[in-house]
């Protein structure tokens, strides 16, 4: 609940800073004179930025199960399933969190953790992970995912995404109104935003969205280093996690739904937009612990 409260307060703080900045710069007077209600826009941006992110977080577990076809292990049917549940339970106890739901899904080597609250999360591993890695390596990967849950990474990343969404919605419309007012200077028409506003807003949504994605991805990469270290701490040694990363680096990573990639064990391509650091960097960071 502390992180949820932080989420709300941060979004309000972001809006306050934006409004104060536009007032200090005199931008609010110019835009208000051209028909833009800054307070209404701030409220709209807050609802869109906050609302979309929090809804996504709250439905993350059912959406994860649906999108991956994950089967929750309510009653272990095999020795492997019993071992996975026991491993998650052991790590959850060490990390001081409630027992997550445990699931298996069909797919190439990968794993993920999700959920709005650390005491009612979901940890899932793929069949490819179980088939291509040793038990010790799978254990390290599970430790990595439990560390994500214990660190509150799902809420943290939602917080960051919500703040970025708020910035994008607010700034794109402020810039859109400014451009529209400039294009229509000298005109007696005040019937509302024109084509300049609509085109500029669409373009700025895209441009600022890309910049926001880069920032979110950077934060996600830092959380991966921390989760790797968390797995090493839960296991009491770092070599299994190093071995797991080395093996994953030589395998074709399983694709996860886009909204869940930040919580998986492997990431996409592209340095700036990648939610996960290169395996070499993660191994190097672990070796320096």
C-alpha positions as CSV (number, residue, x, y, z in Angstrom):
1,X,0.0,0.0,0.0
2,X,2.9,2.3,0.6
3,X,4.0,2.0,-3.1
4,X,0.4,2.6,-4.2
5,X,0.3,5.8,-2.1
6,X,3.6,6.8,-3.5
7,X,2.2,6.2,-7.0
8,X,-0.7,8.6,-6.4
9,X,1.4,11.3,-4.7
10,X,4.0,11.1,-7.4
11,X,1.4,11.7,-10.1
12,X,0.0,14.7,-8.2
13,X,3.5,16.0,-7.7
14,X,4.2,15.7,-11.4
15,X,1.1,17.7,-12.3
16,X,1.9,20.3,-9.7
17,X,5.4,20.8,-11.1
18,X,4.1,21.0,-14.7
19,X,1.5,23.6,-13.7
20,X,4.0,25.7,-11.7
21,X,6.5,25.6,-14.5
22,X,4.1,26.8,-17.1
23,X,2.9,29.6,-14.8
24,X,6.5,30.7,-14.0
25,X,7.3,30.8,-17.8
26,X,4.1,32.6,-18.6
27,X,3.0,29.8,-20.9
28,X,-0.3,29.2,-19.0
29,X,-1.5,32.8,-19.7
30,X,-0.7,32.5,-23.4
31,X,-2.5,29.1,-23.7
32,X,-5.4,30.1,-21.5
33,X,-5.9,33.1,-23.8
34,X,-6.1,30.8,-26.7
35,X,-8.8,28.5,-25.2
36,X,-6.8,25.9,-23.2
37,X,-7.9,25.2,-19.7
38,X,-4.7,24.2,-17.9
39,X,-6.4,22.9,-14.8
40,X,-8.7,20.7,-16.8
41,X,-5.8,19.5,-18.9
42,X,-3.8,18.6,-15.8
43,X,-6.7,16.6,-14.5
44,X,-7.2,14.8,-17.8
45,X,-3.5,14.0,-18.0
46,X,-3.5,12.7,-14.4
47,X,-6.5,10.4,-15.0
48,X,-5.0,9.1,-18.3
49,X,-1.5,8.6,-16.9
50,X,-2.6,7.3,-13.5
51,X,-5.7,5.4,-14.6
52,X,-4.3,3.5,-17.5
53,X,-1.2,2.4,-15.5
54,X,-3.0,1.3,-12.4
55,X,-5.7,-0.6,-14.3
56,X,-2.9,-2.4,-16.2
57,X,-1.3,-3.3,-12.8
58,X,-4.5,-4.5,-11.2
59,X,-5.4,-6.9,-14.1
60,X,-1.8,-8.0,-14.7
61,X,-2.3,-11.5,-13.2
62,X,-5.3,-12.6,-15.1
63,X,-4.0,-11.0,-18.3
64,X,-0.7,-12.9,-17.9
65,X,-2.4,-16.2,-17.4
66,X,-4.6,-15.6,-20.5
67,X,-1.9,-14.3,-22.8
68,X,0.6,-17.0,-22.1
69,X,-1.9,-19.9,-21.4
70,X,-0.2,-20.4,-18.0
71,X,-1.6,-23.2,-15.9
72,X,-1.6,-22.5,-12.2
73,X,-0.3,-25.5,-10.1
74,X,-3.0,-25.8,-7.5
75,X,-2.2,-29.4,-6.8
76,X,1.2,-30.7,-8.1
77,X,0.7,-33.6,-10.5
78,X,4.4,-34.5,-11.0
79,X,7.6,-34.5,-9.1
80,X,8.8,-31.5,-11.2
81,X,5.7,-29.5,-10.3
82,X,6.1,-30.3,-6.6
83,X,9.7,-29.2,-6.8
84,X,8.8,-25.9,-8.5
85,X,6.2,-25.1,-5.9
86,X,8.5,-26.0,-3.0
87,X,11.3,-23.8,-4.5
88,X,9.0,-20.8,-4.9
89,X,7.7,-21.4,-1.4
90,X,11.2,-21.6,0.1
91,X,12.3,-18.4,-1.6
92,X,9.1,-16.5,-0.7
93,X,9.7,-17.4,2.9
94,X,13.3,-16.2,2.8
95,X,12.2,-13.0,1.0
96,X,9.5,-12.3,3.6
97,X,6.6,-12.2,1.1
98,X,3.3,-14.2,0.8
99,X,3.3,-17.4,-1.3
100,X,2.8,-16.4,-4.9
101,X,0.7,-18.5,-7.3
102,X,2.9,-20.8,-9.3
103,X,2.3,-21.6,-12.9
104,X,3.8,-23.3,-16.0
105,X,3.2,-22.3,-19.6
106,X,4.2,-23.8,-22.9
107,X,7.0,-21.9,-24.7
108,X,10.7,-21.3,-25.2
109,X,13.0,-20.7,-22.2
110,X,11.7,-17.8,-20.1
111,X,10.0,-17.0,-16.8
112,X,8.1,-14.0,-15.4
113,X,6.6,-12.6,-12.2
114,X,3.6,-10.3,-12.1
115,X,0.8,-9.0,-9.8
116,X,-0.3,-5.8,-8.1
117,X,0.7,-6.8,-4.6
118,X,3.8,-8.6,-3.4
119,X,1.8,-10.9,-1.1
120,X,-0.4,-12.2,-3.9
121,X,1.8,-12.3,-7.0
122,X,2.3,-14.9,-9.8
123,X,5.5,-16.6,-10.7
124,X,5.5,-18.6,-13.9
125,X,8.1,-20.7,-15.7
126,X,8.0,-22.0,-19.3
127,X,8.4,-25.7,-20.3
128,X,11.3,-24.6,-22.4
129,X,13.1,-23.4,-19.3
130,X,12.6,-26.7,-17.5
131,X,13.7,-28.7,-20.5
132,X,16.9,-26.8,-21.3
133,X,18.3,-25.9,-17.9
134,X,19.6,-27.8,-14.9
135,X,17.6,-27.7,-11.7
136,X,20.1,-25.4,-10.1
137,X,19.8,-23.0,-13.0
138,X,16.0,-23.1,-13.0
139,X,16.2,-22.5,-9.2
140,X,18.3,-19.4,-9.8
141,X,15.8,-18.1,-12.4
142,X,12.9,-18.7,-10.0
143,X,14.9,-16.8,-7.3
144,X,15.3,-13.9,-9.8
145,X,11.5,-13.7,-10.3
146,X,10.8,-14.0,-6.5
147,X,13.3,-11.2,-6.0
148,X,11.3,-9.0,-8.5
149,X,8.2,-9.6,-6.4
150,X,10.0,-8.9,-3.1
151,X,11.5,-5.7,-4.5
152,X,8.1,-4.5,-5.5
153,X,9.2,-4.1,-9.1
154,X,5.8,-4.5,-10.7
155,X,4.5,-1.5,-8.7
156,X,7.7,0.5,-9.2
157,X,7.6,0.0,-13.0
158,X,3.9,0.9,-13.0
159,X,4.7,4.1,-11.1
160,X,7.4,5.1,-13.6
161,X,5.2,4.3,-16.6
162,X,2.3,6.3,-15.1
163,X,4.5,9.3,-14.5
164,X,5.8,9.1,-18.1
165,X,2.3,8.7,-19.4
166,X,1.2,11.8,-17.5
167,X,4.1,13.8,-19.0
168,X,3.4,12.6,-22.5
169,X,-0.3,13.4,-22.4
170,X,0.2,16.9,-20.8
171,X,3.1,18.1,-22.9
172,X,1.9,16.9,-26.2
173,X,-1.4,18.8,-25.8
174,X,0.3,21.9,-24.5
175,X,2.7,21.9,-27.5
176,X,-0.3,21.2,-29.8
177,X,-2.2,24.2,-28.5
178,X,0.9,26.4,-28.8
179,X,1.5,25.4,-32.4
180,X,-2.2,25.8,-33.3
181,X,-2.3,29.2,-31.7
182,X,0.8,30.3,-33.7
183,X,-0.6,29.0,-37.0
184,X,-4.0,30.8,-36.4
185,X,-2.5,34.1,-35.1
186,X,-4.5,37.0,-36.5
187,X,-7.5,34.9,-37.2
188,X,-10.8,35.8,-35.6
189,X,-11.9,32.1,-35.4
190,X,-12.0,30.7,-31.9
191,X,-14.2,27.7,-32.6
192,X,-11.7,25.4,-30.9
193,X,-8.5,23.5,-31.7
194,X,-7.7,23.3,-35.4
195,X,-5.7,21.0,-37.6
196,X,-2.4,22.3,-36.2
197,X,-3.4,21.1,-32.7
198,X,-4.5,17.6,-33.9
199,X,-1.5,16.9,-36.1
200,X,1.0,18.3,-33.6
201,X,-0.6,16.3,-30.7
202,X,-0.4,13.1,-32.7
203,X,3.2,13.7,-33.6
204,X,4.2,14.7,-30.1
205,X,2.4,11.7,-28.6
206,X,4.6,9.5,-30.8
207,X,7.9,11.4,-30.2
208,X,7.4,11.8,-26.5
209,X,6.2,8.3,-26.2
210,X,9.4,7.0,-27.7
211,X,11.4,9.2,-25.2
212,X,9.3,7.9,-22.3
213,X,9.9,4.3,-23.5
214,X,13.6,4.8,-23.3
215,X,13.4,6.2,-19.8
216,X,11.2,3.3,-18.6
217,X,13.5,0.7,-20.3
218,X,16.5,2.2,-18.5
219,X,14.8,1.9,-15.1
220,X,13.8,-1.7,-16.0
221,X,17.4,-2.6,-16.8
222,X,18.5,-1.4,-13.3
223,X,15.8,-3.5,-11.7
224,X,17.2,-6.6,-13.5
225,X,20.6,-6.1,-12.0
226,X,19.0,-5.9,-8.6
227,X,16.9,-9.0,-9.2
228,X,20.0,-10.9,-10.3
229,X,21.7,-9.9,-7.0
230,X,18.5,-10.9,-5.1
231,X,18.5,-14.4,-6.6
232,X,22.2,-14.8,-5.6
233,X,21.3,-13.7,-2.1
234,X,18.3,-16.1,-1.8
235,X,20.4,-19.0,-3.0
236,X,23.4,-18.0,-0.8
237,X,25.8,-18.0,-3.8
238,X,26.0,-16.3,-7.1
239,X,27.4,-19.0,-9.4
240,X,24.0,-20.6,-10.2
241,X,22.6,-17.3,-11.4
242,X,25.7,-16.7,-13.5
243,X,25.4,-20.2,-15.0
244,X,21.7,-19.6,-15.7
245,X,22.4,-16.3,-17.5
246,X,25.2,-17.8,-19.5
247,X,22.9,-20.6,-20.6
248,X,20.1,-18.2,-21.5
249,X,22.5,-16.2,-23.5
250,X,23.1,-19.2,-25.7
251,X,19.4,-20.0,-26.2
252,X,16.6,-18.3,-28.2
253,X,14.7,-16.4,-25.5
254,X,11.0,-17.0,-25.4
255,X,8.8,-14.1,-26.4
256,X,6.5,-12.7,-23.7
257,X,3.6,-10.3,-24.3
258,X,4.8,-6.7,-24.6
259,X,3.2,-5.6,-21.4
260,X,5.1,-8.3,-19.5
261,X,8.5,-8.2,-21.0
262,X,9.9,-6.0,-18.2
263,X,9.2,-8.8,-15.6
264,X,10.6,-11.7,-17.7
265,X,14.1,-13.2,-17.4
266,X,15.2,-12.2,-20.9
267,X,14.6,-9.1,-22.9
268,X,14.3,-7.8,-26.5
269,X,16.8,-6.3,-28.9
270,X,17.9,-2.7,-29.0
271,X,20.0,-1.1,-26.3
272,X,17.9,2.0,-25.6
273,X,14.5,0.2,-25.7
274,X,15.6,-3.1,-24.2
275,X,14.0,-3.9,-20.8
276,X,17.0,-6.1,-19.9
277,X,20.7,-5.5,-20.0
278,X,22.9,-7.7,-22.2
279,X,23.7,-11.0,-20.5
280,X,27.4,-10.2,-20.5
281,X,26.8,-7.1,-18.4
282,X,24.5,-9.0,-16.0
283,X,27.1,-11.7,-15.5
284,X,29.9,-9.1,-15.0
285,X,27.8,-7.3,-12.4
286,X,27.2,-10.6,-10.5
287,X,30.9,-11.5,-10.6
288,X,31.7,-8.2,-9.0
289,X,29.4,-8.8,-6.0
